[in-house]
Amino acid sequence: MTFRRSISLSALAITAALAWPSSSSAQLPTFGQPPAGSPSPAAQPGQPETHAASGADDEDRLRTQDPTIPADPLAVPPEVKSRIGTSFDPESVEKGRASATTRLFIPPYYQEESGEYRFRTLFPLWFERTQPNDRASLFGGFYYNRRSTDVDADVAFPFFWKLRDKDTHTLVVGPYMHRERASKPGKPGRHDNWLAPLFFEGKGDDGSGYLHIPPLLTFTKHTARGGFNMVGPLFCSWRGGSTCDGRTAESIDMGLAPFYFYGRNERTEYEVIPPLLHYYRYNELGDRTFNLWGPFLWERSPEGNVFNVMPFYWHNWGKNEDHTTLFPFYHYGYKGNESLLVTPLFLNKKGEKGESTFVTWGYARHRGRTELDMISPLYWHYRDPDIGLDRKLLFPFFYRATSPRDDDLAILPFYAHFKRKGVRDSYWVTPFFQYTSEVNGWSTNLYPFFFMGKQDRSSHLVLAPFVWDFATPRSRSTVILPAYFRFADEAGISQLALNTYYSEKPARGGKEWEFHFFPLFSYGESPVGHWWNVLYGLAGYTREGTMTKVRALYVPIKLSD
């Protein structure tokens, strides 16, 4: 992939500065490791003897044998399975013990033996534990020594630690720490050097490594495939390769915050310099470039180009099009047969199909599929020849619109006629009288007192505020204030007229109704009987089926069941 813009000098300088920690960490001495070619140190007494595998020095020999897949790749080794879900430490189990144990105690000396296991102490100066291929001693609570097949230790607490855990060797002297692991198949070698809290460095044979120097605000970490470096305000994050190198990395972001930022990947590239108001972006997908320097802006793409000197000069162009603006005095642009010219005095536009628009102060004209003449804000004339529509407006007194479907005329505020042929016909005389006739009804209104009309099988009559009448096929409500109220629907009838009240509703076997002449008399009937009262029960009679009762002086007296 070839970018349209090479890395700037600033980006190269930052790359060089940030690449130093990675390269320098590789050159730091690996303290405690014998140099190449020197004789191996002699084994200490009691230490297990180790031997190098044959062919270990043939570093240039290439492996030619294909890796083999285990018979059951998902099988878990027993020693691992036994430790899953527990904090059990196998090192805490005493090894080599037999069924019999002998003890010797001559204060302050104590000894215990069982098979290959032995423990001795001269309390509190000396402790020693011996197991198969494992011996550990503690002298005076200060010096600890251990020799075994997998683990060795020499510890003078708390200043000196020399440890071995299989192939990993660790040396700690005060704030200094060195750790080293030999390389073997499937587990690359590495080393670490620390001088806490000033210096931390590590590197592996797989290309990974780190370098931290807190006093210098230096923090780096990398693998063979990428990493992150920070040296004060300098930073670099990359993918592809083990070092921050813009020439080899597949993706990289770096900068000198807050003054400079740069990045690129397989398809894009960017650069930001905030103090100079600079922003650059390139996208290989579409071959698009954006470049901003203060008020200057460049853009490039297959569709066209842009050059602006903001906020006064704006220019973009492409295939068969060009647009230029000199704000606030002038704009001209064209695209194919379209063109637009704008000045402080007028606007003139031409369309792709020959339509034209002209606008100036107080006047506008459009010619195309539709036509418009406008003398703002008083006169408007709009025409649509395709549908035969013609509209004129002389604001605020006159409006006229004609078409094959509509015929509207308004002479405000005295007369208006709106007609949709065969559908609706509406007249207004002054703002108060209105009559409308439609296919399914009509209405006549005299605002704000009289409203009357009918639509389908519904009607209304209002003579405000005294008469209100609304009727539908299933109900009717009538109010004549203040003496008459009547409400009727499928559930029944309720009527109040002066001091009379009538109610009627359906009942099983017929209907039931009642009439009241307040306060003197009331009477009612139902399918099973009837009743009457004088003065709400001073005298009365009730029959329901075979049951009868009378009222005398408001006391009910049952005559039969």
Stockholm file with secondary structure:
# STOCKHOLM 1.0

chainA/1-561         MTFRRSISLSALAITAALAWPSSSSAQLPTFGQPPAGSPSPAAQPGQPETHAASGADDEDRLRTQDPTIPADPLAVPPEVKSRIGTSFDPESVEKGRASATTRLFIPPYYQEESGEYRFRTLFPLWFERTQPNDRASLFGGFYYNRRSTDVDADVAFPFFWKLRDKDTHTLVVGPYMHRERASKPGKPGRHDNWLAPLFFEGKGDDGSGYLHIPPLLTFTKHTARGGFNMVGPLFCSWRGGSTCDGRTAESIDMGLAPFYFYGRNERTEYEVIPPLLHYYRYNELGDRTFNLWGPFLWERSPEGNVFNVMPFYWHNWGKNEDHTTLFPFYHYGYKGNESLLVTPLFLNKKGEKGESTFVTWGYARHRGRTELDMISPLYWHYRDPDIGLDRKLLFPFFYRATSPRDDDLAILPFYAHFKRKGVRDSYWVTPFFQYTSEVNGWSTNLYPFFFMGKQDRSSHLVLAPFVWDFATPRSRSTVILPAYFRFADEAGISQLALNTYYSEKPARGGKEWEFHFFPLFSYGESPVGHWWNVLYGLAGYTREGTMTKVRALYVPIKLSD
#=GR chainA/1-561 SS CCCSSCCCHHHHHHHHHHHHHHHHHHHSCCTTCCCTTSCCCCCCTTSCCCCCCTTTTCTTCCCCSCCCCCSSTTCCCHHHHTTTTCCCCGGGSCCSCCSCCEEEEETTEEEEEETTEEEEEETTTEEEEEETTEEEEEETTTEEEEEESSEEEEEETTTEEEEEETTEEEEEETTEEEEEECCBTTBCCEEEEEETTTEEEEEETTSCEEEEEGGGTEEEEEETTEEEEEETTEEEEEESSSSCCTTTCSEEEEEETTTEEEEECSSEEEEEEGGGTEEEEEETTTTEEEEEETTEEEEEETTEEEEEETTTEEEEEETTEEEEEETTTEEEEEETTEEEEECSSEEEEECTTSCEEEEETTEEEEESSSEEEEETTTEEEEEETTTTEEEEEETTTEEEEECSSEEEEEETTTEEEEEETTTEEEEEETTTEEEEEETTEEEEEETTTEEEEEETTEEEEEETTTEEEEEETTEEEEEETTTEEEEEETTEEEEEETTEEEEEEEETTEEEEEEEETTTEEEEEETTEEEEEETTTTEEEEEETTEEEEEETTEEEEEEC
#=GC SS_cons         CCCSSCCCHHHHHHHHHHHHHHHHHHHSCCTTCCCTTSCCCCCCTTSCCCCCCTTTTCTTCCCCSCCCCCSSTTCCCHHHHTTTTCCCCGGGSCCSCCSCCEEEEETTEEEEEETTEEEEEETTTEEEEEETTEEEEEETTTEEEEEESSEEEEEETTTEEEEEETTEEEEEETTEEEEEECCBTTBCCEEEEEETTTEEEEEETTSCEEEEEGGGTEEEEEETTEEEEEETTEEEEEESSSSCCTTTCSEEEEEETTTEEEEECSSEEEEEEGGGTEEEEEETTTTEEEEEETTEEEEEETTEEEEEETTTEEEEEETTEEEEEETTTEEEEEETTEEEEECSSEEEEECTTSCEEEEETTEEEEESSSEEEEETTTEEEEEETTTTEEEEEETTTEEEEECSSEEEEEETTTEEEEEETTTEEEEEETTTEEEEEETTEEEEEETTTEEEEEETTEEEEEETTTEEEEEETTEEEEEETTTEEEEEETTEEEEEETTEEEEEEEETTEEEEEEEETTTEEEEEETTEEEEEETTTTEEEEEETTEEEEEETTEEEEEEC
//
